[in-house]
Amino acid sequence: MKLASLILVLTLTGCSALGPWPSKWDVNQAKVTTDLRQTAANFDCKGNLTEQLTVLNLQLQWFDLYAESKNTKDVAKLTDTMKATAKEFAERSNKGPVSPIYCDIKRKLIIQQADIIAKTVQGRF
């Protein structure tokens, strides 16, 4: 009886009854996630933090704008945590020099977050 009910629901409503489908792999999103990983991997705590964080934030903005334009809602929110980390880091560095330990912790977080975003986006098919 349950199987018959499921078949009836699918027949009447189509696949939309199963919920939202994940978006497909996209070459542009895959490229920018690799760019994010590269920026994170090369982040230098002895370099100009403001410039490096600006590059990172521009890449995150590009990803968000593209995801919004393409209506890929399932990946549009992936950058929220990384944006918060980068924002907090930028706000702290704008107040003056940051300690090497603080920078290293933030750098490691940014690397982890970039890896998660890239593996999620590039893991789609």
PyMOL commands that set and color helices and strands:
alter all, ss='L'
color gray80, all
select helices_A, chain A and resi 2-18+27-41+49-70+73-76+80-94+100-122
alter helices_A, ss='H'
color red, helices_A
deselect
rebuild
show_as cartoon
